[in-house]
Amino acid sequence: MTEEEGAVAGTDNTVADDDALYVLTAVLLTPAQFPSVLGDDYPAACTALGLEPYAEGYGLVLGQDSDGARWTVVVDDVSLVAVAIASWDCGMEYDLSPDDRSVVCALPGWPLAVAVAAPGVAAPHDPAPDPDADGEDLPPLSPPDTDAWGPAQRRLGADAIALQWAVWREQIDDETAFPPADGEDADGSDTDTDTDTGAETAADAGTGSASGTGSGSEETGSGSASEQTAGATEESETGAVPPRPADDGIPRSVTHPGVRRALADAHAYVDTPPPPGRVRSSFAPGDARMIRADGPGWSMVARTDDIAFLLLDEVPGEILTVGRGTELPKLLKALDAMAVRPS
């Protein structure tokens, strides 16, 4: 997709009169599909670009003008951009040339990192200030900083897990994913509260230790995200406490409070719907759905027929595993029912 090139005609207030944009890539900006690196939800992503959260969404066309300057052309022909992206993903050529009437605006710079450049023009650079703008030019867009752990890196990590679900899921053993509901270990022995330390990186073959982090009977384990997924440059070491039976025999959360807060936020979404795009549902193999949800300081990725992974701002590079239990399936089903879905 990123190597395809086309041409988008410039408009009076965009790239330059009678100039062309050499298309490098395109992305959708809709409630159901948007670059989550830009924000926790669709309105937040639109705000990052100075756009109104139009219900039908936008297409973002990223490219260079004849001088090599970076431009992001915003169009309202979402279907056209979606067809182009699907074609490129299938290895097919597609000349993405939106009609001038569909162009909403052209913004200087790129909001996302682009690894390729147009041939035959100068290296990508920000456009020079317009001398006729009297200093009122829009500042060039630039990708969010993902070098250090924070909201952008956390959301990127969750997106990567969703794309490579099988890779991450196979590193979680059944004891962690499906904790016993009667307060006993898989072998029938009583659980205790001894701490098991030393979470492994998700790139390793092992899995994080089981721990009772969650609400109700949701159980969690933890592991460190690899550089390709969560952007951490160092391994984290965390303590993990096995589930401890409560008075009613259901293992309760005994470790990280951030997980409890995230799950409480997710439960609250069911009663009070959050901004569009805060909870998204997409295709997963079988009859399942993939759930992506974000909130203040946390990101979740889960399959409705399986477990959930949580990433927290306060735990850099860590991936926390929320076991299936009895409450998680209900939560995921409720989130799926109110989530936005790709059309």
C-alpha positions as CSV (number, residue, x, y, z in Angstrom):
1,M,0.0,0.0,0.0
2,T,2.7,2.5,1.0
3,E,4.5,2.1,-2.3
4,E,1.6,3.0,-4.6
5,E,1.6,6.3,-6.3
6,G,-1.0,8.4,-8.0
7,A,-1.9,12.0,-8.4
8,V,-4.4,14.2,-6.7
9,A,-5.1,17.6,-8.2
10,G,-4.3,20.6,-6.0
11,T,-7.1,23.0,-5.1
12,D,-6.9,26.8,-4.7
13,N,-6.1,26.7,-1.0
14,T,-4.2,23.4,-0.9
15,V,-0.9,22.2,-2.3
16,A,-0.5,24.7,-5.2
17,D,-2.4,25.9,-8.2
18,D,-2.2,23.3,-11.0
19,D,0.2,21.2,-8.9
20,A,-0.1,17.5,-8.2
21,L,0.2,15.4,-5.1
22,Y,2.2,12.2,-5.5
23,V,0.2,9.8,-3.4
24,L,2.3,7.6,-1.1
25,T,-0.4,6.1,1.1
26,A,-3.9,6.7,2.5
27,V,-5.8,5.9,5.7
28,L,-9.4,6.0,6.8
29,L,-10.6,8.4,9.5
30,T,-14.0,7.1,10.6
31,P,-15.6,6.2,13.9
32,A,-14.9,2.5,13.2
33,Q,-11.5,2.9,11.7
34,F,-9.0,5.6,12.4
35,P,-5.3,5.8,13.3
36,S,-5.6,5.2,17.0
37,V,-2.2,6.7,17.5
38,L,-4.0,10.1,17.2
39,G,-6.4,9.6,20.1
40,D,-8.5,7.4,22.2
41,D,-11.6,7.9,20.0
42,Y,-12.8,9.3,16.7
43,P,-13.5,12.9,17.9
44,A,-10.1,13.0,19.6
45,A,-8.4,11.9,16.4
46,C,-10.3,14.5,14.4
47,T,-9.3,17.2,16.9
48,A,-5.7,16.3,16.5
49,L,-6.1,17.2,12.8
50,G,-8.3,20.2,13.3
51,L,-11.3,18.5,11.7
52,E,-14.9,18.3,12.8
53,P,-16.0,14.8,13.8
54,Y,-18.2,14.3,10.7
55,A,-20.3,11.2,11.2
56,E,-19.5,9.7,7.9
57,G,-15.7,10.2,8.4
58,Y,-12.9,11.1,6.0
59,G,-10.2,9.7,3.9
60,L,-6.6,10.9,4.5
61,V,-4.4,10.9,1.4
62,L,-0.7,11.4,2.3
63,G,1.8,12.4,-0.4
64,Q,4.3,14.9,-1.7
65,D,4.0,17.8,-4.0
66,S,6.4,18.5,-6.9
67,D,8.8,20.2,-4.5
68,G,8.8,17.2,-2.2
69,A,6.8,18.9,0.5
70,R,4.6,16.7,2.7
71,W,0.8,17.2,2.4
72,T,-2.2,15.4,3.8
73,V,-5.3,15.8,1.6
74,V,-8.5,15.3,3.5
75,V,-11.4,14.0,1.4
76,D,-15.0,13.1,2.2
77,D,-15.2,10.3,-0.3
78,V,-14.6,7.5,2.2
79,S,-15.6,4.7,-0.1
80,L,-13.0,5.7,-2.7
81,V,-10.2,5.7,-0.2
82,A,-11.4,2.4,1.3
83,V,-11.4,0.8,-2.2
84,A,-7.8,2.1,-2.8
85,I,-6.6,0.7,0.5
86,A,-8.2,-2.7,-0.1
87,S,-6.7,-2.9,-3.6
88,W,-3.2,-2.0,-2.3
89,D,-3.5,-4.5,0.5
90,C,-4.2,-7.2,-2.1
91,G,-1.1,-6.1,-4.2
92,M,-3.2,-4.5,-6.9
93,E,-2.6,-1.2,-8.5
94,Y,-5.1,1.6,-7.9
95,D,-4.9,5.2,-9.1
96,L,-6.3,7.1,-6.1
97,S,-7.4,10.4,-7.7
98,P,-10.3,12.0,-5.7
99,D,-12.4,14.5,-7.4
100,D,-11.7,18.1,-6.5
101,R,-15.3,18.3,-5.1
102,S,-14.5,15.7,-2.5
103,V,-11.5,17.5,-1.2
104,V,-12.2,19.0,2.3
105,C,-8.8,20.6,2.8
106,A,-5.1,20.0,2.5
107,L,-3.0,20.1,5.6
108,P,0.7,20.6,5.6
109,G,2.8,17.7,6.9
110,W,1.9,14.1,7.7
111,P,0.1,13.0,10.9
112,L,1.6,9.5,10.6
113,A,5.1,8.2,9.8
114,V,5.5,7.3,6.2
115,A,8.5,5.1,5.3
116,V,8.6,5.7,1.5
117,A,9.1,8.8,-0.6
118,A,8.0,9.8,-4.1
119,P,10.7,9.2,-6.8
120,G,12.0,12.1,-8.8
121,V,11.3,14.8,-6.2
122,A,13.1,16.2,-3.2
123,A,13.2,14.3,0.0
124,P,10.1,14.7,2.2
125,H,10.0,18.0,4.1
126,D,7.5,20.4,5.5
127,P,6.1,23.0,3.2
128,A,7.6,26.5,3.3
129,P,5.3,29.1,5.0
130,D,2.9,30.8,2.7
131,P,4.1,34.5,2.3
132,D,0.5,35.6,1.7
133,A,-0.8,34.0,5.0
134,D,0.5,36.8,7.2
135,G,1.8,34.3,9.7
136,E,-1.5,32.5,10.0
137,D,-0.3,29.2,8.3
138,L,-1.4,26.0,10.0
139,P,1.6,24.4,11.7
140,P,2.7,21.3,9.8
141,L,1.3,18.0,11.1
142,S,3.8,15.5,12.5
143,P,3.5,12.0,13.9
144,P,3.0,11.7,17.7
145,D,6.2,10.9,19.6
146,T,6.3,7.1,20.1
147,D,9.9,6.9,21.3
148,A,8.9,7.1,24.9
149,W,6.1,5.1,26.5
150,G,2.8,7.0,26.6
151,P,-0.7,7.1,25.2
152,A,0.4,6.9,21.6
153,Q,2.7,4.0,22.2
154,R,0.2,2.2,24.3
155,R,-2.5,2.4,21.6
156,L,0.0,1.3,19.0
157,G,0.9,-1.7,21.1
158,A,-2.8,-2.7,21.4
159,D,-3.2,-2.3,17.7
160,A,-0.2,-4.6,17.1
161,I,-1.6,-7.2,19.4
162,A,-4.9,-7.2,17.6
163,L,-3.1,-7.7,14.3
164,Q,-1.0,-10.5,15.6
165,W,-3.5,-12.0,18.1
166,A,-2.4,-15.7,17.5
167,V,1.3,-14.9,18.2
168,W,0.5,-13.3,21.5
169,R,-2.3,-15.7,22.5
170,E,-0.1,-18.8,22.1
171,Q,2.2,-17.4,24.8
172,I,-0.6,-17.5,27.5
173,D,-1.1,-20.9,29.1
174,D,-4.6,-22.3,29.8
175,E,-4.1,-21.9,33.6
176,T,-3.8,-18.1,33.1
177,A,-6.4,-17.8,30.4
178,F,-9.0,-20.0,32.1
179,P,-8.5,-19.7,35.9
180,P,-10.5,-22.1,38.1
181,A,-13.6,-20.3,39.6
182,D,-13.5,-22.2,42.8
183,G,-10.4,-20.7,44.2
184,E,-8.3,-23.8,43.4
185,D,-5.3,-24.3,41.1
186,A,-5.7,-26.4,38.0
187,D,-4.4,-29.4,40.0
188,G,-7.0,-29.0,42.7
189,S,-4.7,-27.5,45.3
190,D,-5.6,-24.3,47.2
191,T,-4.2,-21.1,45.9
192,D,-2.1,-18.9,48.1
193,T,-0.7,-15.4,48.0
194,D,3.0,-16.1,47.5
195,T,4.4,-13.7,44.9
196,D,6.0,-15.0,41.8
197,T,8.3,-12.4,40.2
198,G,10.1,-12.0,36.9
199,A,7.6,-11.5,34.1
200,E,9.1,-12.5,30.7
201,T,9.0,-10.4,27.5
202,A,6.2,-11.3,25.1
203,A,8.9,-12.0,22.5
204,D,10.1,-14.9,24.6
205,A,8.5,-18.3,24.5
206,G,7.2,-18.1,28.0
207,T,4.2,-16.3,29.4
208,G,3.5,-13.9,32.2
209,S,2.7,-15.3,35.6
210,A,-1.0,-15.7,36.5
211,S,-2.3,-13.0,38.8
212,G,-5.8,-12.1,40.0
213,T,-6.1,-8.7,38.5
214,G,-9.6,-7.6,37.4
215,S,-13.1,-7.4,38.6
216,G,-15.4,-10.3,39.5
217,S,-13.7,-13.5,38.3
218,E,-11.6,-11.9,35.6
219,E,-8.0,-13.0,36.2
220,T,-4.8,-11.4,34.9
221,G,-1.2,-12.2,34.2
222,S,1.5,-10.0,32.9
223,G,4.4,-9.9,30.5
224,S,6.5,-7.2,28.9
225,A,5.7,-6.0,25.4
226,S,8.5,-6.3,22.8
227,E,9.9,-3.3,21.0
228,Q,7.9,-4.1,17.8
229,T,4.6,-4.0,19.7
230,A,4.8,-1.9,22.8
231,G,7.9,0.1,22.2
232,A,9.6,-0.6,25.5
233,T,13.4,-0.6,25.2
234,E,14.0,-2.5,28.4
235,E,12.4,-5.5,30.0
236,S,10.2,-4.8,33.0
237,E,10.1,-6.9,36.1
238,T,6.9,-7.2,38.0
239,G,5.5,-9.2,40.8
240,A,2.5,-11.4,40.2
241,V,0.2,-12.7,42.8
242,P,-1.9,-15.9,42.2
243,P,-5.7,-15.6,42.6
244,R,-7.0,-15.6,46.1
245,P,-10.4,-17.0,46.9
246,A,-13.0,-14.6,48.2
247,D,-15.7,-15.4,50.6
248,D,-18.0,-16.5,47.8
249,G,-15.3,-18.7,46.3
250,I,-14.6,-16.5,43.3
251,P,-11.0,-15.4,42.8
252,R,-10.8,-11.7,43.2
253,S,-8.2,-9.1,42.0
254,V,-5.3,-8.9,44.3
255,T,-2.7,-7.0,42.3
256,H,-2.5,-4.0,39.9
257,P,-5.2,-1.4,40.6
258,G,-4.8,0.0,37.1
259,V,-6.4,-3.1,35.7
260,R,-9.3,-2.8,38.1
261,R,-9.8,0.9,37.0
262,A,-9.6,0.0,33.3
263,L,-12.2,-2.8,33.7
264,A,-14.4,-0.5,35.7
265,D,-14.2,2.1,32.9
266,A,-15.1,-0.5,30.4
267,H,-18.1,-1.6,32.4
268,A,-19.2,2.0,32.6
269,Y,-19.1,2.3,28.8
270,V,-22.0,-0.2,28.7
271,D,-24.2,2.1,30.8
272,T,-23.0,5.4,29.5
273,P,-21.8,5.1,25.9
274,P,-18.4,6.9,25.3
275,P,-17.5,9.0,22.3
276,P,-17.7,7.2,19.0
277,G,-14.7,5.0,18.3
278,R,-13.7,4.5,21.9
279,V,-15.0,0.9,21.6
280,R,-14.6,-0.8,18.2
281,S,-15.5,-4.2,17.0
282,S,-14.0,-5.9,14.0
283,F,-13.9,-9.4,12.4
284,A,-12.2,-12.3,14.1
285,P,-12.0,-16.0,13.0
286,G,-15.0,-18.1,13.6
287,D,-18.0,-16.4,15.2
288,A,-15.9,-14.2,17.4
289,R,-15.3,-10.4,17.2
290,M,-12.2,-8.5,18.0
291,I,-12.7,-5.7,20.5
292,R,-10.5,-2.7,20.8
293,A,-11.3,-0.3,23.5
294,D,-9.4,2.7,25.0
295,G,-9.8,4.9,28.0
296,P,-7.9,7.3,30.1
297,G,-4.5,5.6,30.6
298,W,-5.5,2.2,29.2
299,S,-6.0,0.2,26.1
300,M,-7.8,-3.2,25.7
301,V,-7.7,-5.8,23.0
302,A,-9.8,-8.9,23.3
303,R,-11.7,-11.6,21.5
304,T,-15.3,-12.2,22.5
305,D,-14.6,-15.9,22.6
306,D,-11.3,-15.7,24.5
307,I,-9.3,-13.5,26.9
308,A,-8.3,-9.9,26.9
309,F,-5.0,-8.0,27.0
310,L,-4.6,-4.6,28.7
311,L,-1.8,-2.0,28.4
312,L,-1.5,0.8,30.9
313,D,0.2,4.1,30.8
314,E,1.4,3.6,34.3
315,V,3.1,0.3,33.5
316,P,5.5,1.0,30.6
317,G,5.9,-1.8,28.2
318,E,3.8,-4.3,30.2
319,I,1.0,-6.5,28.7
320,L,-1.5,-7.6,31.4
321,T,-3.6,-10.7,30.6
322,V,-7.2,-10.7,31.8
323,G,-8.3,-14.4,32.0
324,R,-11.6,-15.6,30.8
325,G,-13.3,-16.2,34.1
326,T,-17.1,-15.7,34.3
327,E,-17.4,-12.0,34.1
328,L,-15.2,-11.2,31.2
329,P,-17.4,-12.9,28.6
330,K,-20.4,-10.8,29.8
331,L,-18.4,-7.6,29.5
332,L,-17.0,-8.4,26.0
333,K,-20.5,-9.3,24.8
334,A,-21.9,-6.0,26.1
335,L,-19.0,-4.0,24.6
336,D,-19.5,-5.7,21.2
337,A,-23.2,-4.9,21.3
338,M,-22.5,-1.1,21.6
339,A,-19.3,-0.9,19.6
340,V,-19.0,0.8,16.2
341,R,-18.2,-1.6,13.3
342,P,-16.6,-1.1,9.9
343,S,-19.3,-0.8,7.3
